[in-house]
């Protein structure tokens, strides 16, 4: 089966697992583990029949660690976190599969400090899908300047909040109707806009310099993590 087909199937399968976990109250540790495993499949399929080299794996691990550290560094500011910006930068340089893996891992690991919960798999998927989308758009040349990068980051913050709010609606709302849905989204609006502004701001200030530096490292060491 072609790598792109597998990737699409996984991007469909993960949301199904998340909804099943929310509806049937499956332990979030199980769903988190499944999300991580499925996130790794497209990345390692990049190497086809070759054994992945350390130089192709280490950069993603380092970027995930930076993403976690960036979230911890701003722990004193609710929602004002650069973690999504770091995931987007990773995807722009190393590709969509790498962005998805970095996003899901960084959210899982950082929640060991901020607190794990049934929302964790949803945060993992959402951060991962933002990274995946950033990689796809970058490959098409749609994130080539500071303004476009920041605009995508701003929208990504709202997407993250909107997806996580879906979990809140499913898991904690006794009666799901338009009124409760609107209420939950309005309650989370200021948190979501804070995350959006933070992501856009960090990308505007540090996005291009980090991308240029990482691309030089990638070229120097012949790091191959981009999909063909």
Beta strands, then each sheet from edge to edge (+ up, - down):
end
